[in-house]
Amino acid sequence: MLIEIDFSSDEAIYQQLCNQIILGIATSRIKEGESLPSVRSLADDIGINMHTVNKADSVLKQEGFVRVDRRRGVVVSID
């Protein structure tokens, strides 16, 4: 999964992350039922704090784009 974060932007990093994931879903780069990378691995790959990724996952869950599966982690599941 390709995530592009602009660290010089005024937009919060967690919001940029949410927008990138939503864009990926909208353009079918991320398909329904696909697991997102773990919080730790995504944070390490992008170079951001784990809590920022957690917040993005929480927002995406509230907005109905993902669900949390105990075995698979965060899974794309559009309500």
RODREN-579376 format. One record per residue (C-alpha): x, y, z. Coordinates in steps of 0.05 Angstrom, whole numbers, padded with zeros to 5 digits, always signed. Layout:
BEGIN
XYZ;...
// end
This chain:
BEGIN
+00000+00000+00000;+00027+00067-00020;+00015+00124+00030;+00040+00194+00017;+00043+00240+00077;+00062+00314+00070;+00097+00332+00135;+00097+00406+00116;+00021+00408+00107;-00025+00444+00155;-00071+00383+00153;-00062+00335+00211;-00022+00272+00196;-00078+00226+00219;-00127+00261+00173;-00078+00255+00114;-00072+00181+00130;-00148+00173+00132;-00155+00210+00066;-00102+00166+00033;-00136+00102+00056;-00205+00128+00034;-00175+00147-00034;-00145+00077-00040;-00214+00047-00026;-00248+00094-00076;-00198+00078-00131;-00199+00002-00116;-00125+00000-00097;-00150-00025-00030;-00206-00075-00036;-00261-00094+00012;-00239-00150+00058;-00166-00132+00052;-00127-00123+00116;-00090-00058+00128;-00018-00062+00154;-00010-00067+00229;-00006-00003+00269;+00066-00015+00286;+00089-00032+00215;+00052+00025+00183;+00079+00075+00234;+00150+00049+00222;+00142+00051+00146;+00117+00122+00145;+00160+00147+00203;+00103+00170+00248;+00079+00155+00318;+00038+00092+00330;-00016+00133+00365;-00026+00174+00301;-00040+00110+00262;-00086+00086+00318;-00125+00152+00314;-00132+00145+00239;-00158+00073+00247;-00207+00097+00299;-00234+00152+00254;-00240+00104+00195;-00278+00055+00240;-00326+00110+00263;-00338+00131+00191;-00353+00059+00170;-00294+00046+00124;-00261-00008+00166;-00276-00058+00221;-00230-00090+00271;-00222-00166+00268;-00188-00200+00326;-00148-00246+00281;-00136-00202+00219;-00130-00133+00249;-00162-00073+00214;-00201-00097+00153;-00234-00055+00099;-00309-00064+00107;-00352-00010+00077;-00419+00001+00111;
// end
